[in-house]
Amino acid sequence: MIVGSDISRYPNTPRPTCRGYLHKRTQSAILKGWRKRWFVLKHNGYLHYYKHKKDEGKCRPLEVTKLEGAEIGVDSSLGKPFVFKCIPQNGNRIFYFCATSNQEMKRWLEAMEKAVHP
C-alpha cells in the first residue's frame, strides 16, 4: 500500500479521488453523536478515515470500507442538513456522514457514486 507521504517517491501514484473533513455519526454503546473525522476516498474505491488530517500517511486509518456495490444517498431522517448515508455491500453497518454545505455533500456523493459503480 502506498500512503500519502510516499507520493514524492512514487509520482505516478493516483491522488485520492476525494478527501476532507466530514462528521460521522457515532452510535457506540458509550458514545453517541457526531465526530469530526478526516476521510480519504482512494482510486481503488476504498474509503479510509482518520481522527485528524495529519494522521493520513502517518497512522493506520481508524477504518477502511469498500464502497463498490454500496448504497449511497442523501438522508433526511436525522433532521440535520447535509446528511448522507452509506450502506456497504456486506450490509452489516450504516454510515451516516454530515458535510458542512450542500456543495460539499454533492462533491462527496459524486465521488462515492463513482466508487460504488467502477
C-alpha positions, -999 to 999 in steps of 0.1 A, spaced: 0 0 0 13 35 -9 4 62 16 3 100 11 38 106 23 52 83 -4 38 104 -33 71 121 -40 88 88 -43 60 73 -64 50 102 -87 27 80 -108 5 70 -79 -30 83 -84 -40 110 -59 -71 102 -38 -105 109 -56 -118 129 -27 -106 139 8 -117 162 35 -134 165 69 -169 151 74 -188 145 106 -195 108 112 -224 96 134 -212 76 163 -236 50 177 -215 30 201 -228 19 235 -208 46 253 -206 75 228 -235 89 207 -234 119 185 -212 133 157 -174 131 155 -153 152 130 -130 128 110 -106 131 81 -119 110 51 -99 99 21 -116 81 -8 -89 63 -28 -90 54 -65 -94 18 -57 -128 25 -42 -119 22 -5 -129 49 20 -103 55 47 -108 76 77 -86 91 104 -90 111 136 -71 141 121 -58 152 87 -22 150 99 -27 112 106 -31 104 69 1 87 57 15 85 93 -10 63 111 -32 34 102 -68 45 93 -94 41 120 -114 21 94 -113 12 58 -146 5 39 -150 -9 4 -176 12 -14 -181 -9 -45 -217 -21 -46 -227 1 -16 -259 20 -13 -252 58 -11 -277 86 -8 -290 117 10 -307 111 43 -332 134 59 -344 111 87 -320 126 112 -334 161 109 -300 176 101 -289 193 68 -263 179 45 -265 143 59 -259 113 36 -255 77 43 -235 47 30 -246 11 34 -216 -11 23 -225 -42 3 -218 -65 33 -247 -46 49 -237 -51 85 -234 -13 92 -248 20 81 -225 50 80 -241 85 84 -220 115 73 -227 152 77 -210 177 54 -206 214 61 -225 225 30 -247 213 2 -218 217 -23 -195 196 -1 -222 169 3 -226 168 -35 -189 166 -40 -187 135 -17 -218 119 -32 -205 122 -67 -171 107 -58 -187 79 -38 -211 71 -66 -181 66 -89 -165 42 -64 -198 23 -60 -201 17 -98 -165 15 -110 
